[in-house]
Structures are given as structure tokens and as C-alpha cells.
Amino acid sequence: MPEPEAATRVLLVEDDPNIVDLIRSNLAVRGFDTVVSKDGARALQLLETEGPDIVLLDLMLPEADGFELCRAIRERSAVGVIVVSARGGERDKVTALNVGADDYLTKPFSIEELLARITATLRRTRPIEPAAPAASLVVTVGGIEIDLGQQRVTRAGEDVHLTPTEFALLRELATNRGKLLTHAHLLRRVWGAGYETETEYVRVYVRRLRAKLEVDGDPPLIVTQPRAGYRLALDAASGRRPVYAFLMVWPRYSRSCSRSRL
């Protein structure tokens, strides 16, 4: 008989026992396995030992800066991170996204909303292994090569590490090359239904992509249409549209010297 799938594991970083009980009990009845940390040092230990599928992170922890803890988690792992905080200011939200959060939920919140955010984040951030040989679309713009099937990006031949959410945004731009995509379209496609008004999410993640992929002095890879949206640029070097190639991608076990994947 096939082994049952392991429960989705949630790392909850929260020092308020009432909120811990509320979240843990509601997640448990829905089949989630929740491990809890009340401080930053323990959270980083559990990140290594428990291998959570997602992290729910409060910003106001004893003896820990929540933003720095979020940054430390992102430096160690591509796990999905949802900040759950009573700090509802726009600056706090932007700072959290800049240091690596995938989503931001302000207290108080409903359990239904929390579950919807968890589901949307897991859909973006859980790794997907290719099940069979498939044609992989590779998009090349200037010195940037985007392998959509293998979720791999290189700049001038060097691998560029992107988080799952960063890659999801780049993939949407690449598969609609040259087209203007509105903020609402990108939010629906990358973050999911219900995020259409969170325009700051797109701005922050576009800035993060530019910082990793664009070179000072070169034409932009991602072009901004003021008050409208973004599009993937034409090939800056030649003025042509991006080059596309189809490659056969085989499962990793059949490749003895496969390159590392994002």
C-alpha cells in the first residue's frame, strides 16, 4: 500500500499563548501539523530540524527583531513565510516583503482568511518535481536565460537564486512576453484571488527581481508602464523580441551530472 502523504507542517513563531492555541487548534482539525516557537533562536533551530512547509511569523517577539528573523529565515530557506502581526502600517508591510516575506496578514484576522493565505502561499512555494519528460520553454532576453520548466534562471551564464514567489512573478512576465500586465492581473496570477488590491506586493517583488537580474547601465529587463503595470522588455541588445527555445527535460534521476535547480 502507498504510504499516506505527510501532513503539511507549519512553524508558528508567536509568543501570545491565546493566539498560539487559536491557530494550532484550528489547523489541527484541518490536518496540519503545527510546531511552535516563542523566540527567534528557537525558530531558526526548528527551521533546520523540522523542515516546515510554511512559517507564520509574528514581528513583535521577545528579544528578537521580527524583520531580521524574517531575513534570517529567507537566507536559510525558500520556505513560504507569512507575517502575522498587529503592526498594520504600510511601511511595516513593505519592510517585511523586502526582507523576504511572501505575504502579510494583520491582526485581528479570521481563521478563514488565514487558511486562504496559507493555501495560496503553499501553491506558490512548494517545490514541484517534473514527473515525466516534457518540453521546457526557455526564454532569453539579453544575458538573462529563464528556463520555465526547470525553474532555473541564469545571468551571463551564472545561476541566479530566486525565491518561489520571485520566480512565479518572472514566469508570468516571461510567458506573456512583450505584453503589458496590470497590477491586478499579476496579483491574481501570482498571489491568487483576493489579492487584487495589494499593489505594493507587485512593486516590492519587481524591485527584488530588478536587483537580482538587471545590471546598472543596461536597459531594464522589466519595463514599468506608470499607473498601469509591467511587461518583459524586448531584447535590449538587438531590439528584437526575446528568443525562445524548446528543450527536452528529463527527470533528475536520469541525469548523472544535472545542474542544481532553484
HELIX and SHEET records of a PDB file:
HELIX    1   1 PRO A   17  ALA A   28  1                                  12    
HELIX    2   2 GLY A   40  GLU A   50  1                                  11    
HELIX    3   3 GLY A   66  ARG A   76  1                                  11    
HELIX    4   4 GLU A   90  ASN A   98  1                                   9    
HELIX    5   5 ILE A  111  THR A  125  1                                  15    
HELIX    6   6 PRO A  164  THR A  175  1                                  12    
HELIX    7   7 HIS A  183  LEU A  186  1                                   4    
HELIX    8   8 LEU A  187  TRP A  191  3                                   5    
HELIX    9   9 THR A  199  LEU A  213  1                                  15    
HELIX   10  10 ARG A  252  SER A  254  5                                   3    
SHEET    1   A 5 ASP A  33  SER A  37  0                                        
SHEET    2   A 5 ARG A   9  VAL A  13  1                                        
SHEET    3   A 5 ILE A  54  LEU A  57  1                                        
SHEET    4   A 5 GLY A  80  SER A  85  1                                        
SHEET    5   A 5 ASP A 103  THR A 106  1                                        
SHEET    1   B 2 MET A  60  LEU A  61  0                                        
SHEET    2   B 2 ALA A  64  ASP A  65 -1                                        
SHEET    1   C 5 GLU A 158  ASP A 159  0                                        
SHEET    2   C 5 ARG A 152  ARG A 155 -1                                        
SHEET    3   C 5 ILE A 144  ASP A 147 -1                                        
SHEET    4   C 5 ALA A 134  VAL A 141 -1                                        
SHEET    5   C 5 VAL A 243  VAL A 249 -1                                        
SHEET    1   D 3 LEU A 181  THR A 182  0                                        
SHEET    2   D 3 GLY A 229  LEU A 232 -1                                        
SHEET    3   D 3 ILE A 222  GLN A 225 -1                                        
END                                                                             
